[in-house]
Amino acid sequence: MTSAASIAQLLRARGVSHGDRVGLFVPLDVIAEAFAAVRACGAIAVPLALRLGAQPLAYHLRDAGVSVLLTDETHLETATQASALAPSCHHVLTLTPRSVGLPEIASAHDPRDDEAAFFSYAPETRGGRPRGAIHDTRATQMAIEGMCDALDLRADDEVAIEIPIWEGGFVLALAAHRAGARVIGRASSSTTVIALRARETTTRLAGLVAGSQLRAAIAVGAGAFGVGAARELAGRGERLELASARVIRELPLW
């Protein structure tokens, strides 16, 4: 696995320092290490959805003022095309297994509670553009701790994150990393915690609960139907607890 220390060294070699904005165009299973590396440099992380094409990604890079974009080999072509359309983005760094093994380095940055930690985007609104917001260190830590507590995340958990980064996927990935859990993008038979869209609650949970190890779920954007369906499954004696959309809204998750 690519380590936060090795990524931080790559960033510092490109001159990343306090206040710079670094795009995270990487899968959720490595995004926590990338975020830690960015914060170790005193920079601000900008998590970006992998579903973005080159043009919308370029808009996000320009709008957020991203100077360095982290990506992986799978998404390198899109990242390179987008950076060419974003004058602020001077470097595209690819995370590969070769990134592992660089000398470990200590963090030279001790962030203040009110210091910007990451810049998030909400999805496009009809007739409008994506909206961005800055989140500080204290709020980010509270969100991570709140998610760990809400789902009782454990080191032996397999956490399937099937929601977008702007609906809590990013913070859940950070929380899972904090707990030492494994993050995947799609639930499997060994998944113990899942985050999914409310409209998929009934079908996804019904298919997963039987014969699986699933014990907790978050239904994002859940109305009464989605929440009720999951609770009905739990009421049939299945080992499942639901953290509803109300919990999501009460925690500062973005």
Steps between C-alpha positions, in 0.01 A plus 500: 500500500615849426592670828410852607868572569608400149223709342596797717857471378380503139295812570782684674731416210257697280509795738163442668479698823262674738180624338548330162206303365555140393239307303427141604385318187562157649295196608349502848725217620804733481335838551561502877877461450493773237306731731743439789791579269344826385435607859855407599614762249261758644310499170125482438352183349244517220333156465362450150250248368649237270189512281600847374610529139789721391292814445310504833815392683685793342227734624545373856878538476472858379225597742677356804844625396656153507874514437580127522271210408547153649361210300564133423594325176137413421392866496823656376375576149197694624713679761760601242237630257332700776823652629582626151178704519574635849783759505532477881579127490875469448553132584317167468647237731419133451481273802638156423646216707837662424398782733537262791831465674617859495658607830247568772473865597349674796224753451644850515157652537277522808168639371286743698137412567378782278739425216351384168527124459310427181292659228189307399258527211129438495360358175381730224166667560253540215608792290795569728856397573653279768522677835814476709553543875798504734501280812742560785710257701274491807180435302674230295624321811155522657346351187749212496449426869123528462497251215722258693262517796178486295605180327722359776773455241755232584837389371356176360222674305469495123331828409327523162455863394242518223422869543663803338778684682276807540231300683728372772717256306817699557454537875394136536822395324699713746306351793556145378871571468504644853346176630740284301218359287525393137324717239348363179279657237237228467362269767606136511401201711755606762375860529406599854410869447342657193415854394251518215244724335151489645338405173708181502432415865233236455657304217861530610448416867254220427762341279784555744354418840423135433807289570732798531694664782331839458436665836458872428381723219461863413229595251586844361211716389265252661134586517254309713482221241873429491547522876189294567607226260837460669344499846256236385793280405653563842164421663498157339789406724782585265818642653456848366484846647413804292656842531232700322522812289423698816833387646678603180353847517585545868866422438705749298540263205544641153 
